[in-house]
Amino acid sequence: MDEDNAPGTIVLTSEHVRAARALLRWDQKTLAEKSKVSVPTIKRLEPISGPLKANKVTRDALQRALEQAGVEFIPENGGGVGVRLTHSYRKV
């Protein structure tokens, strides 16, 4: 089984990224700075619905930056996938 499709693994989508940025009140430039992913790449990825069409390094960098800022990605658990702020949310 592909590690990206293992049970409980989040398949990062453009919807996740946009929702996470909204929760953090980050613009695309801030996400780019925190993740070291370029603004043009983020601009290209975000409008396309569904799983991010990016290489694993880029997906991991985006997810890591958002998680370090206090975003938790919620796997499918009967209520649907989503994002939320953890109790450890902090401005970074």
PDB file of N, CA, C and O in Angstrom:
ATOM      1  N   MET A   1       0.850  -1.191   0.000  1.00  0.00           N
ATOM      2  CA  MET A   1       0.000   0.000   0.000  1.00  0.00           C
ATOM      3  C   MET A   1       0.887   1.244   0.000  1.00  0.00           C
ATOM      4  O   MET A   1       1.856   1.314   0.756  1.00  0.00           O
ATOM      5  N   ASP A   2       0.570   2.194  -0.818  1.00  0.00           N
ATOM      6  CA  ASP A   2       1.265   3.475  -0.883  1.00  0.00           C
ATOM      7  C   ASP A   2       1.122   4.184   0.454  1.00  0.00           C
ATOM      8  O   ASP A   2       0.017   4.279   0.987  1.00  0.00           O
ATOM      9  N   GLU A   3       2.246   4.694   1.013  1.00  0.00           N
ATOM     10  CA  GLU A   3       2.187   5.343   2.324  1.00  0.00           C
ATOM     11  C   GLU A   3       1.266   6.550   2.326  1.00  0.00           C
ATOM     12  O   GLU A   3       0.724   6.895   3.376  1.00  0.00           O
ATOM     13  N   ASP A   4       1.068   7.204   1.191  1.00  0.00           N
ATOM     14  CA  ASP A   4       0.161   8.349   1.121  1.00  0.00           C
ATOM     15  C   ASP A   4      -1.301   7.934   1.232  1.00  0.00           C
ATOM     16  O   ASP A   4      -2.162   8.771   1.503  1.00  0.00           O
ATOM     17  N   ASN A   5      -1.592   6.642   1.024  1.00  0.00           N
ATOM     18  CA  ASN A   5      -2.972   6.175   1.061  1.00  0.00           C
ATOM     19  C   ASN A   5      -3.238   5.238   2.231  1.00  0.00           C
ATOM     20  O   ASN A   5      -4.266   4.562   2.254  1.00  0.00           O
ATOM     21  N   ALA A   6      -2.329   5.186   3.205  1.00  0.00           N
ATOM     22  CA  ALA A   6      -2.514   4.330   4.372  1.00  0.00           C
ATOM     23  C   ALA A   6      -3.714   4.813   5.180  1.00  0.00           C
ATOM     24  O   ALA A   6      -4.008   6.008   5.205  1.00  0.00           O
ATOM     25  N   PRO A   7      -4.407   3.884   5.842  1.00  0.00           N
ATOM     26  CA  PRO A   7      -5.557   4.285   6.666  1.00  0.00           C
ATOM     27  C   PRO A   7      -5.151   5.335   7.697  1.00  0.00           C
ATOM     28  O   PRO A   7      -4.102   5.218   8.330  1.00  0.00           O
ATOM     29  N   GLY A   8      -5.985   6.358   7.861  1.00  0.00           N
ATOM     30  CA  GLY A   8      -5.703   7.414   8.825  1.00  0.00           C
ATOM     31  C   GLY A   8      -4.752   8.487   8.330  1.00  0.00           C
ATOM     32  O   GLY A   8      -4.544   9.497   9.003  1.00  0.00           O
ATOM     33  N   THR A   9      -4.170   8.272   7.150  1.00  0.00           N
ATOM     34  CA  THR A   9      -3.260   9.252   6.573  1.00  0.00           C
ATOM     35  C   THR A   9      -4.075  10.347   5.897  1.00  0.00           C
ATOM     36  O   THR A   9      -5.051  10.071   5.200  1.00  0.00           O
ATOM     37  N   ILE A  10      -3.671  11.558   6.108  1.00  0.00           N
ATOM     38  CA  ILE A  10      -4.339  12.687   5.466  1.00  0.00           C
ATOM     39  C   ILE A  10      -3.810  12.837   4.045  1.00  0.00           C
ATOM     40  O   ILE A  10      -2.599  12.881   3.830  1.00  0.00           O
ATOM     41  N   VAL A  11      -4.701  12.913   3.098  1.00  0.00           N
ATOM     42  CA  VAL A  11      -4.340  13.269   1.733  1.00  0.00           C
ATOM     43  C   VAL A  11      -4.627  14.765   1.639  1.00  0.00           C
ATOM     44  O   VAL A  11      -5.778  15.185   1.520  1.00  0.00           O
ATOM     45  N   LEU A  12      -3.562  15.556   1.694  1.00  0.00           N
ATOM     46  CA  LEU A  12      -3.689  17.007   1.731  1.00  0.00           C
ATOM     47  C   LEU A  12      -4.353  17.534   0.465  1.00  0.00           C
ATOM     48  O   LEU A  12      -3.923  17.241  -0.650  1.00  0.00           O
ATOM     49  N   THR A  13      -5.414  18.321   0.665  1.00  0.00           N
ATOM     50  CA  THR A  13      -6.155  18.883  -0.466  1.00  0.00           C
ATOM     51  C   THR A  13      -6.017  20.408  -0.477  1.00  0.00           C
ATOM     52  O   THR A  13      -5.575  21.016   0.498  1.00  0.00           O
ATOM     53  N   SER A  14      -6.398  20.992  -1.579  1.00  0.00           N
ATOM     54  CA  SER A  14      -6.389  22.460  -1.660  1.00  0.00           C
ATOM     55  C   SER A  14      -7.384  23.038  -0.669  1.00  0.00           C
ATOM     56  O   SER A  14      -7.165  24.123  -0.131  1.00  0.00           O
ATOM     57  N   GLU A  15      -8.472  22.327  -0.421  1.00  0.00           N
ATOM     58  CA  GLU A  15      -9.461  22.780   0.558  1.00  0.00           C
ATOM     59  C   GLU A  15      -8.859  22.819   1.960  1.00  0.00           C
ATOM     60  O   GLU A  15      -9.119  23.747   2.726  1.00  0.00           O
ATOM     61  N   HIS A  16      -8.048  21.803   2.296  1.00  0.00           N
ATOM     62  CA  HIS A  16      -7.348  21.799   3.589  1.00  0.00           C
ATOM     63  C   HIS A  16      -6.468  23.038   3.726  1.00  0.00           C
ATOM     64  O   HIS A  16      -6.508  23.736   4.740  1.00  0.00           O
ATOM     65  N   VAL A  17      -5.686  23.295   2.706  1.00  0.00           N
ATOM     66  CA  VAL A  17      -4.723  24.402   2.764  1.00  0.00           C
ATOM     67  C   VAL A  17      -5.451  25.735   2.913  1.00  0.00           C
ATOM     68  O   VAL A  17      -5.078  26.559   3.747  1.00  0.00           O
ATOM     69  N   ARG A  18      -6.482  25.943   2.110  1.00  0.00           N
ATOM     70  CA  ARG A  18      -7.227  27.210   2.204  1.00  0.00           C
ATOM     71  C   ARG A  18      -7.897  27.366   3.566  1.00  0.00           C
ATOM     72  O   ARG A  18      -7.872  28.449   4.150  1.00  0.00           O
ATOM     73  N   ALA A  19      -8.496  26.286   4.077  1.00  0.00           N
ATOM     74  CA  ALA A  19      -9.160  26.342   5.383  1.00  0.00           C
ATOM     75  C   ALA A  19      -8.144  26.585   6.497  1.00  0.00           C
ATOM     76  O   ALA A  19      -8.397  27.368   7.413  1.00  0.00           O
ATOM     77  N   ALA A  20      -7.016  25.926   6.419  1.00  0.00           N
ATOM     78  CA  ALA A  20      -5.979  26.101   7.437  1.00  0.00           C
ATOM     79  C   ALA A  20      -5.446  27.528   7.427  1.00  0.00           C
ATOM     80  O   ALA A  20      -5.238  28.127   8.483  1.00  0.00           O
ATOM     81  N   ARG A  21      -5.227  28.068   6.235  1.00  0.00           N
ATOM     82  CA  ARG A  21      -4.760  29.460   6.150  1.00  0.00           C
ATOM     83  C   ARG A  21      -5.788  30.412   6.743  1.00  0.00           C
ATOM     84  O   ARG A  21      -5.435  31.376   7.422  1.00  0.00           O
ATOM     85  N   ALA A  22      -7.059  30.137   6.485  1.00  0.00           N
ATOM     86  CA  ALA A  22      -8.116  30.999   7.018  1.00  0.00           C
ATOM     87  C   ALA A  22      -8.136  30.950   8.546  1.00  0.00           C
ATOM     88  O   ALA A  22      -8.267  31.985   9.199  1.00  0.00           O
ATOM     89  N   LEU A  23      -8.006  29.755   9.115  1.00  0.00           N
ATOM     90  CA  LEU A  23      -7.988  29.627  10.574  1.00  0.00           C
ATOM     91  C   LEU A  23      -6.808  30.387  11.194  1.00  0.00           C
ATOM     92  O   LEU A  23      -6.933  30.981  12.265  1.00  0.00           O
ATOM     93  N   LEU A  24      -5.676  30.359  10.510  1.00  0.00           N
ATOM     94  CA  LEU A  24      -4.482  31.027  11.015  1.00  0.00           C
ATOM     95  C   LEU A  24      -4.424  32.509  10.650  1.00  0.00           C
ATOM     96  O   LEU A  24      -3.588  33.259  11.154  1.00  0.00           O
ATOM     97  N   ARG A  25      -5.341  32.914   9.754  1.00  0.00           N
ATOM     98  CA  ARG A  25      -5.324  34.277   9.210  1.00  0.00           C
ATOM     99  C   ARG A  25      -4.010  34.573   8.486  1.00  0.00           C
ATOM    100  O   ARG A  25      -3.441  35.659   8.600  1.00  0.00           O
ATOM    101  N   TRP A  26      -3.557  33.583   7.751  1.00  0.00           N
ATOM    102  CA  TRP A  26      -2.347  33.694   6.944  1.00  0.00           C
ATOM    103  C   TRP A  26      -2.733  33.972   5.502  1.00  0.00           C
ATOM    104  O   TRP A  26      -3.707  33.419   4.993  1.00  0.00           O
ATOM    105  N   ASP A  27      -1.965  34.830   4.850  1.00  0.00           N
ATOM    106  CA  ASP A  27      -2.107  34.975   3.412  1.00  0.00           C
ATOM    107  C   ASP A  27      -1.147  33.979   2.747  1.00  0.00           C
ATOM    108  O   ASP A  27      -0.393  33.279   3.423  1.00  0.00           O
ATOM    109  N   GLN A  28      -1.192  33.933   1.427  1.00  0.00           N
ATOM    110  CA  GLN A  28      -0.336  32.985   0.714  1.00  0.00           C
ATOM    111  C   GLN A  28       1.143  33.297   0.930  1.00  0.00           C
ATOM    112  O   GLN A  28       1.965  32.383   0.986  1.00  0.00           O
ATOM    113  N   LYS A  29       1.484  34.559   1.048  1.00  0.00           N
ATOM    114  CA  LYS A  29       2.881  34.947   1.268  1.00  0.00           C
ATOM    115  C   LYS A  29       3.399  34.405   2.602  1.00  0.00           C
ATOM    116  O   LYS A  29       4.535  33.937   2.682  1.00  0.00           O
ATOM    117  N   THR A  30       2.573  34.466   3.643  1.00  0.00           N
ATOM    118  CA  THR A  30       2.985  33.951   4.952  1.00  0.00           C
ATOM    119  C   THR A  30       3.192  32.445   4.890  1.00  0.00           C
ATOM    120  O   THR A  30       4.178  31.930   5.416  1.00  0.00           O
ATOM    121  N   LEU A  31       2.268  31.738   4.249  1.00  0.00           N
ATOM    122  CA  LEU A  31       2.438  30.292   4.101  1.00  0.00           C
ATOM    123  C   LEU A  31       3.712  29.989   3.324  1.00  0.00           C
ATOM    124  O   LEU A  31       4.442  29.060   3.670  1.00  0.00           O
ATOM    125  N   ALA A  32       3.980  30.748   2.297  1.00  0.00           N
ATOM    126  CA  ALA A  32       5.195  30.542   1.507  1.00  0.00           C
ATOM    127  C   ALA A  32       6.442  30.723   2.379  1.00  0.00           C
ATOM    128  O   ALA A  32       7.371  29.919   2.311  1.00  0.00           O
ATOM    129  N   GLU A  33       6.458  31.766   3.188  1.00  0.00           N
ATOM    130  CA  GLU A  33       7.608  32.016   4.069  1.00  0.00           C
ATOM    131  C   GLU A  33       7.790  30.887   5.072  1.00  0.00           C
ATOM    132  O   GLU A  33       8.912  30.433   5.295  1.00  0.00           O
ATOM    133  N   LYS A  34       6.697  30.431   5.678  1.00  0.00           N
ATOM    134  CA  LYS A  34       6.763  29.401   6.716  1.00  0.00           C
ATOM    135  C   LYS A  34       7.105  28.024   6.156  1.00  0.00           C
ATOM    136  O   LYS A  34       7.766  27.225   6.818  1.00  0.00           O
ATOM    137  N   SER A  35       6.654  27.751   4.940  1.00  0.00           N
ATOM    138  CA  SER A  35       6.843  26.418   4.351  1.00  0.00           C
ATOM    139  C   SER A  35       8.042  26.335   3.416  1.00  0.00           C
ATOM    140  O   SER A  35       8.498  25.242   3.081  1.00  0.00           O
ATOM    141  N   LYS A  36       8.550  27.485   2.996  1.00  0.00           N
ATOM    142  CA  LYS A  36       9.626  27.532   1.985  1.00  0.00           C
ATOM    143  C   LYS A  36       9.156  27.016   0.625  1.00  0.00           C
ATOM    144  O   LYS A  36       9.950  26.542  -0.187  1.00  0.00           O
ATOM    145  N   VAL A  37       7.830  27.123   0.396  1.00  0.00           N
ATOM    146  CA  VAL A  37       7.239  26.811  -0.904  1.00  0.00           C
ATOM    147  C   VAL A  37       6.916  28.153  -1.541  1.00  0.00           C
ATOM    148  O   VAL A  37       6.396  29.042  -0.867  1.00  0.00           O
ATOM    149  N   SER A  38       7.208  28.315  -2.801  1.00  0.00           N
ATOM    150  CA  SER A  38       7.040  29.617  -3.435  1.00  0.00           C
ATOM    151  C   SER A  38       5.572  30.042  -3.529  1.00  0.00           C
ATOM    152  O   SER A  38       4.667  29.210  -3.606  1.00  0.00           O
ATOM    153  N   VAL A  39       5.366  31.354  -3.519  1.00  0.00           N
ATOM    154  CA  VAL A  39       4.012  31.897  -3.680  1.00  0.00           C
ATOM    155  C   VAL A  39       3.398  31.438  -5.006  1.00  0.00           C
ATOM    156  O   VAL A  39       2.236  31.030  -5.017  1.00  0.00           O
ATOM    157  N   PRO A  40       4.137  31.489  -6.128  1.00  0.00           N
ATOM    158  CA  PRO A  40       3.524  31.014  -7.378  1.00  0.00           C
ATOM    159  C   PRO A  40       3.063  29.552  -7.302  1.00  0.00           C
ATOM    160  O   PRO A  40       2.041  29.195  -7.889  1.00  0.00           O
ATOM    161  N   THR A  41       3.807  28.711  -6.586  1.00  0.00           N
ATOM    162  CA  THR A  41       3.395  27.314  -6.443  1.00  0.00           C
ATOM    163  C   THR A  41       2.107  27.223  -5.633  1.00  0.00           C
ATOM    164  O   THR A  41       1.195  26.484  -6.006  1.00  0.00           O
ATOM    165  N   ILE A  42       2.022  27.959  -4.539  1.00  0.00           N
ATOM    166  CA  ILE A  42       0.810  27.953  -3.719  1.00  0.00           C
ATOM    167  C   ILE A  42      -0.370  28.485  -4.527  1.00  0.00           C
ATOM    168  O   ILE A  42      -1.466  27.928  -4.466  1.00  0.00           O
ATOM    169  N   LYS A  43      -0.150  29.561  -5.282  1.00  0.00           N
ATOM    170  CA  LYS A  43      -1.213  30.129  -6.128  1.00  0.00           C
ATOM    171  C   LYS A  43      -1.684  29.117  -7.172  1.00  0.00           C
ATOM    172  O   LYS A  43      -2.867  29.082  -7.514  1.00  0.00           O
ATOM    173  N   ARG A  44      -0.770  28.300  -7.675  1.00  0.00           N
ATOM    174  CA  ARG A  44      -1.120  27.287  -8.673  1.00  0.00           C
ATOM    175  C   ARG A  44      -1.892  26.132  -8.045  1.00  0.00           C
ATOM    176  O   ARG A  44      -2.813  25.599  -8.664  1.00  0.00           O
ATOM    177  N   LEU A  45      -1.530  25.737  -6.826  1.00  0.00           N
ATOM    178  CA  LEU A  45      -2.128  24.566  -6.198  1.00  0.00           C
ATOM    179  C   LEU A  45      -3.500  24.830  -5.585  1.00  0.00           C
ATOM    180  O   LEU A  45      -4.383  23.975  -5.666  1.00  0.00           O
ATOM    181  N   GLU A  46      -3.691  25.983  -4.981  1.00  0.00           N
ATOM    182  CA  GLU A  46      -4.907  26.234  -4.206  1.00  0.00           C
ATOM    183  C   GLU A  46      -6.220  26.240  -4.994  1.00  0.00           C
ATOM    184  O   GLU A  46      -7.225  25.768  -4.462  1.00  0.00           O
ATOM    185  N   PRO A  47      -6.269  26.743  -6.219  1.00  0.00           N
ATOM    186  CA  PRO A  47      -7.574  26.790  -6.906  1.00  0.00           C
ATOM    187  C   PRO A  47      -8.075  25.442  -7.414  1.00  0.00           C
ATOM    188  O   PRO A  47      -9.256  25.309  -7.734  1.00  0.00           O
ATOM    189  N   ILE A  48      -7.203  24.444  -7.494  1.00  0.00           N
ATOM    190  CA  ILE A  48      -7.587  23.149  -8.057  1.00  0.00           C
ATOM    191  C   ILE A  48      -8.173  22.283  -6.948  1.00  0.00           C
ATOM    192  O   ILE A  48      -7.460  21.898  -6.021  1.00  0.00           O
ATOM    193  N   SER A  49      -9.448  21.978  -7.035  1.00  0.00           N
ATOM    194  CA  SER A  49     -10.139  21.197  -6.018  1.00  0.00           C
ATOM    195  C   SER A  49      -9.553  19.794  -5.906  1.00  0.00           C
ATOM    196  O   SER A  49      -9.142  19.196  -6.900  1.00  0.00           O
ATOM    197  N   GLY A  50      -9.523  19.283  -4.679  1.00  0.00           N
ATOM    198  CA  GLY A  50      -9.076  17.917  -4.443  1.00  0.00           C
ATOM    199  C   GLY A  50      -7.641  17.840  -3.978  1.00  0.00           C
ATOM    200  O   GLY A  50      -7.045  18.846  -3.593  1.00  0.00           O
ATOM    201  N   PRO A  51      -7.079  16.616  -4.015  1.00  0.00           N
ATOM    202  CA  PRO A  51      -5.712  16.413  -3.543  1.00  0.00           C
ATOM    203  C   PRO A  51      -4.729  17.344  -4.261  1.00  0.00           C
ATOM    204  O   PRO A  51      -4.836  17.589  -5.462  1.00  0.00           O
ATOM    205  N   LEU A  52      -3.765  17.855  -3.476  1.00  0.00           N
ATOM    206  CA  LEU A  52      -2.777  18.765  -4.065  1.00  0.00           C
ATOM    207  C   LEU A  52      -1.991  18.065  -5.149  1.00  0.00           C
ATOM    208  O   LEU A  52      -1.465  16.973  -4.938  1.00  0.00           O
ATOM    209  N   LYS A  53      -1.912  18.686  -6.297  1.00  0.00           N
ATOM    210  CA  LYS A  53      -1.152  18.147  -7.418  1.00  0.00           C
ATOM    211  C   LYS A  53       0.267  18.690  -7.325  1.00  0.00           C
ATOM    212  O   LYS A  53       0.679  19.551  -8.102  1.00  0.00           O
ATOM    213  N   ALA A  54       1.008  18.154  -6.342  1.00  0.00           N
ATOM    214  CA  ALA A  54       2.375  18.597  -6.076  1.00  0.00           C
ATOM    215  C   ALA A  54       3.188  17.386  -5.646  1.00  0.00           C
ATOM    216  O   ALA A  54       2.635  16.354  -5.265  1.00  0.00           O
ATOM    217  N   ASN A  55       4.508  17.526  -5.712  1.00  0.00           N
ATOM    218  CA  ASN A  55       5.342  16.417  -5.273  1.00  0.00           C
ATOM    219  C   ASN A  55       5.288  16.287  -3.750  1.00  0.00           C
ATOM    220  O   ASN A  55       4.858  17.205  -3.051  1.00  0.00           O
ATOM    221  N   LYS A  56       5.729  15.144  -3.253  1.00  0.00           N
ATOM    222  CA  LYS A  56       5.643  14.833  -1.822  1.00  0.00           C
ATOM    223  C   LYS A  56       6.407  15.845  -0.975  1.00  0.00           C
ATOM    224  O   LYS A  56       5.943  16.204   0.107  1.00  0.00           O
ATOM    225  N   VAL A  57       7.546  16.306  -1.430  1.00  0.00           N
ATOM    226  CA  VAL A  57       8.335  17.282  -0.670  1.00  0.00           C
ATOM    227  C   VAL A  57       7.534  18.564  -0.461  1.00  0.00           C
ATOM    228  O   VAL A  57       7.538  19.127   0.633  1.00  0.00           O
ATOM    229  N   THR A  58       6.855  19.022  -1.494  1.00  0.00           N
ATOM    230  CA  THR A  58       6.044  20.238  -1.404  1.00  0.00           C
ATOM    231  C   THR A  58       4.843  20.024  -0.486  1.00  0.00           C
ATOM    232  O   THR A  58       4.564  20.858   0.376  1.00  0.00           O
ATOM    233  N   ARG A  59       4.137  18.915  -0.665  1.00  0.00           N
ATOM    234  CA  ARG A  59       2.982  18.618   0.202  1.00  0.00           C
ATOM    235  C   ARG A  59       3.402  18.536   1.663  1.00  0.00           C
ATOM    236  O   ARG A  59       2.739  19.086   2.543  1.00  0.00           O
ATOM    237  N   ASP A  60       4.509  17.845   1.911  1.00  0.00           N
ATOM    238  CA  ASP A  60       4.999  17.697   3.286  1.00  0.00           C
ATOM    239  C   ASP A  60       5.394  19.040   3.888  1.00  0.00           C
ATOM    240  O   ASP A  60       5.123  19.293   5.062  1.00  0.00           O
ATOM    241  N   ALA A  61       6.029  19.898   3.103  1.00  0.00           N
ATOM    242  CA  ALA A  61       6.447  21.216   3.604  1.00  0.00           C
ATOM    243  C   ALA A  61       5.240  22.069   3.979  1.00  0.00           C
ATOM    244  O   ALA A  61       5.253  22.740   5.011  1.00  0.00           O
ATOM    245  N   LEU A  62       4.212  22.048   3.160  1.00  0.00           N
ATOM    246  CA  LEU A  62       2.997  22.805   3.451  1.00  0.00           C
ATOM    247  C   LEU A  62       2.320  22.264   4.707  1.00  0.00           C
ATOM    248  O   LEU A  62       1.952  23.029   5.598  1.00  0.00           O
ATOM    249  N   GLN A  63       2.159  20.951   4.775  1.00  0.00           N
ATOM    250  CA  GLN A  63       1.500  20.338   5.926  1.00  0.00           C
ATOM    251  C   GLN A  63       2.284  20.604   7.205  1.00  0.00           C
ATOM    252  O   GLN A  63       1.695  20.949   8.229  1.00  0.00           O
ATOM    253  N   ARG A  64       3.596  20.450   7.159  1.00  0.00           N
ATOM    254  CA  ARG A  64       4.440  20.667   8.338  1.00  0.00           C
ATOM    255  C   ARG A  64       4.328  22.107   8.843  1.00  0.00           C
ATOM    256  O   ARG A  64       4.200  22.332  10.047  1.00  0.00           O
ATOM    257  N   ALA A  65       4.374  23.074   7.937  1.00  0.00           N
ATOM    258  CA  ALA A  65       4.286  24.487   8.335  1.00  0.00           C
ATOM    259  C   ALA A  65       2.949  24.780   9.005  1.00  0.00           C
ATOM    260  O   ALA A  65       2.898  25.484  10.014  1.00  0.00           O
ATOM    261  N   LEU A  66       1.885  24.250   8.453  1.00  0.00           N
ATOM    262  CA  LEU A  66       0.558  24.486   9.017  1.00  0.00           C
ATOM    263  C   LEU A  66       0.398  23.790  10.366  1.00  0.00           C
ATOM    264  O   LEU A  66      -0.178  24.358  11.294  1.00  0.00           O
ATOM    265  N   GLU A  67       0.906  22.565  10.477  1.00  0.00           N
ATOM    266  CA  GLU A  67       0.827  21.849  11.743  1.00  0.00           C
ATOM    267  C   GLU A  67       1.661  22.529  12.830  1.00  0.00           C
ATOM    268  O   GLU A  67       1.238  22.599  13.984  1.00  0.00           O
ATOM    269  N   GLN A  68       2.830  23.024  12.467  1.00  0.00           N
ATOM    270  CA  GLN A  68       3.678  23.706  13.454  1.00  0.00           C
ATOM    271  C   GLN A  68       3.015  24.983  13.975  1.00  0.00           C
ATOM    272  O   GLN A  68       3.305  25.438  15.082  1.00  0.00           O
ATOM    273  N   ALA A  69       2.131  25.547  13.170  1.00  0.00           N
ATOM    274  CA  ALA A  69       1.418  26.759  13.579  1.00  0.00           C
ATOM    275  C   ALA A  69       0.177  26.432  14.408  1.00  0.00           C
ATOM    276  O   ALA A  69      -0.484  27.342  14.908  1.00  0.00           O
ATOM    277  N   GLY A  70      -0.146  25.155  14.558  1.00  0.00           N
ATOM    278  CA  GLY A  70      -1.267  24.771  15.396  1.00  0.00           C
ATOM    279  C   GLY A  70      -2.469  24.213  14.677  1.00  0.00           C
ATOM    280  O   GLY A  70      -3.534  24.075  15.279  1.00  0.00           O
ATOM    281  N   VAL A  71      -2.333  23.887  13.406  1.00  0.00           N
ATOM    282  CA  VAL A  71      -3.435  23.291  12.653  1.00  0.00           C
ATOM    283  C   VAL A  71      -3.368  21.777  12.799  1.00  0.00           C
ATOM    284  O   VAL A  71      -2.298  21.176  12.704  1.00  0.00           O
ATOM    285  N   GLU A  72      -4.525  21.175  13.031  1.00  0.00           N
ATOM    286  CA  GLU A  72      -4.629  19.721  13.061  1.00  0.00           C
ATOM    287  C   GLU A  72      -5.499  19.293  11.892  1.00  0.00           C
ATOM    288  O   GLU A  72      -6.605  19.802  11.709  1.00  0.00           O
ATOM    289  N   PHE A  73      -4.995  18.360  11.107  1.00  0.00           N
ATOM    290  CA  PHE A  73      -5.754  17.809   9.993  1.00  0.00           C
ATOM    291  C   PHE A  73      -6.526  16.605  10.505  1.00  0.00           C
ATOM    292  O   PHE A  73      -5.945  15.701  11.107  1.00  0.00           O
ATOM    293  N   ILE A  74      -7.829  16.588  10.270  1.00  0.00           N
ATOM    294  CA  ILE A  74      -8.705  15.550  10.801  1.00  0.00           C
ATOM    295  C   ILE A  74      -8.986  14.545   9.691  1.00  0.00           C
ATOM    296  O   ILE A  74      -9.481  14.916   8.626  1.00  0.00           O
ATOM    297  N   PRO A  75      -8.671  13.265   9.936  1.00  0.00           N
ATOM    298  CA  PRO A  75      -8.943  12.251   8.917  1.00  0.00           C
ATOM    299  C   PRO A  75     -10.425  11.918   8.836  1.00  0.00           C
ATOM    300  O   PRO A  75     -11.208  12.298   9.706  1.00  0.00           O
ATOM    301  N   GLU A  76     -10.795  11.214   7.796  1.00  0.00           N
ATOM    302  CA  GLU A  76     -12.175  10.729   7.650  1.00  0.00           C
ATOM    303  C   GLU A  76     -12.489   9.839   8.848  1.00  0.00           C
ATOM    304  O   GLU A  76     -11.772   8.875   9.116  1.00  0.00           O
ATOM    305  N   ASN A  77     -13.551  10.161   9.559  1.00  0.00           N
ATOM    306  CA  ASN A  77     -13.919   9.375  10.741  1.00  0.00           C
ATOM    307  C   ASN A  77     -15.425   9.263  10.854  1.00  0.00           C
ATOM    308  O   ASN A  77     -15.972   9.152  11.951  1.00  0.00           O
ATOM    309  N   GLY A  78     -16.079   9.292   9.731  1.00  0.00           N
ATOM    310  CA  GLY A  78     -17.528   9.250   9.739  1.00  0.00           C
ATOM    311  C   GLY A  78     -18.148  10.629   9.625  1.00  0.00           C
ATOM    312  O   GLY A  78     -19.284  10.772   9.174  1.00  0.00           O
ATOM    313  N   GLY A  79     -17.398  11.646  10.037  1.00  0.00           N
ATOM    314  CA  GLY A  79     -17.901  13.012   9.963  1.00  0.00           C
ATOM    315  C   GLY A  79     -17.251  13.805   8.859  1.00  0.00           C
ATOM    316  O   GLY A  79     -17.581  14.973   8.653  1.00  0.00           O
ATOM    317  N   GLY A  80     -16.342  13.193   8.153  1.00  0.00           N
ATOM    318  CA  GLY A  80     -15.659  13.875   7.072  1.00  0.00           C
ATOM    319  C   GLY A  80     -14.317  14.432   7.492  1.00  0.00           C
ATOM    320  O   GLY A  80     -14.052  14.625   8.678  1.00  0.00           O
ATOM    321  N   VAL A  81     -13.477  14.686   6.510  1.00  0.00           N
ATOM    322  CA  VAL A  81     -12.155  15.248   6.771  1.00  0.00           C
ATOM    323  C   VAL A  81     -12.277  16.726   7.086  1.00  0.00           C
ATOM    324  O   VAL A  81     -13.284  17.355   6.763  1.00  0.00           O
ATOM    325  N   GLY A  82     -11.256  17.278   7.713  1.00  0.00           N
ATOM    326  CA  GLY A  82     -11.301  18.696   8.018  1.00  0.00           C
ATOM    327  C   GLY A  82     -10.024  19.196   8.655  1.00  0.00           C
ATOM    328  O   GLY A  82      -9.013  18.495   8.701  1.00  0.00           O
ATOM    329  N   VAL A  83     -10.090  20.424   9.147  1.00  0.00           N
ATOM    330  CA  VAL A  83      -8.980  21.037   9.862  1.00  0.00           C
ATOM    331  C   VAL A  83      -9.534  21.756  11.087  1.00  0.00           C
ATOM    332  O   VAL A  83     -10.685  22.194  11.102  1.00  0.00           O
ATOM    333  N   ARG A  84      -8.706  21.868  12.096  1.00  0.00           N
ATOM    334  CA  ARG A  84      -9.069  22.639  13.281  1.00  0.00           C
ATOM    335  C   ARG A  84      -7.790  23.138  13.929  1.00  0.00           C
ATOM    336  O   ARG A  84      -6.701  22.633  13.657  1.00  0.00           O
ATOM    337  N   LEU A  85      -7.938  24.135  14.789  1.00  0.00           N
ATOM    338  CA  LEU A  85      -6.811  24.623  15.561  1.00  0.00           C
ATOM    339  C   LEU A  85      -6.678  23.755  16.802  1.00  0.00           C
ATOM    340  O   LEU A  85      -7.673  23.404  17.436  1.00  0.00           O
ATOM    341  N   THR A  86      -5.457  23.417  17.138  1.00  0.00           N
ATOM    342  CA  THR A  86      -5.226  22.652  18.355  1.00  0.00           C
ATOM    343  C   THR A  86      -5.179  23.599  19.534  1.00  0.00           C
ATOM    344  O   THR A  86      -5.109  24.816  19.362  1.00  0.00           O
ATOM    345  N   HIS A  87      -5.217  23.049  20.712  1.00  0.00           N
ATOM    346  CA  HIS A  87      -5.106  23.865  21.909  1.00  0.00           C
ATOM    347  C   HIS A  87      -3.743  24.538  22.007  1.00  0.00           C
ATOM    348  O   HIS A  87      -3.570  25.508  22.745  1.00  0.00           O
ATOM    349  N   SER A  88      -2.772  24.012  21.251  1.00  0.00           N
ATOM    350  CA  SER A  88      -1.430  24.578  21.316  1.00  0.00           C
ATOM    351  C   SER A  88      -1.196  25.659  20.249  1.00  0.00           C
ATOM    352  O   SER A  88      -0.054  26.020  19.964  1.00  0.00           O
ATOM    353  N   TYR A  89      -2.283  26.167  19.669  1.00  0.00           N
ATOM    354  CA  TYR A  89      -2.166  27.221  18.664  1.00  0.00           C
ATOM    355  C   TYR A  89      -1.335  28.369  19.185  1.00  0.00           C
ATOM    356  O   TYR A  89      -1.502  28.810  20.322  1.00  0.00           O
ATOM    357  N   ARG A  90      -0.451  28.842  18.356  1.00  0.00           N
ATOM    358  CA  ARG A  90       0.370  30.004  18.719  1.00  0.00           C
ATOM    359  C   ARG A  90       0.670  30.782  17.464  1.00  0.00           C
ATOM    360  O   ARG A  90       0.784  30.204  16.384  1.00  0.00           O
ATOM    361  N   LYS A  91       0.797  32.070  17.591  1.00  0.00           N
ATOM    362  CA  LYS A  91       1.201  32.900  16.447  1.00  0.00           C
ATOM    363  C   LYS A  91       2.652  32.638  16.176  1.00  0.00           C
ATOM    364  O   LYS A  91       3.491  32.781  17.066  1.00  0.00           O
ATOM    365  N   VAL A  92       2.965  32.250  14.944  1.00  0.00           N
ATOM    366  CA  VAL A  92       4.360  32.035  14.543  1.00  0.00           C
ATOM    367  C   VAL A  92       4.665  32.844  13.327  1.00  0.00           C
ATOM    368  O   VAL A  92       5.789  32.806  12.827  1.00  0.00           O
TER     369      VAL A  92
END
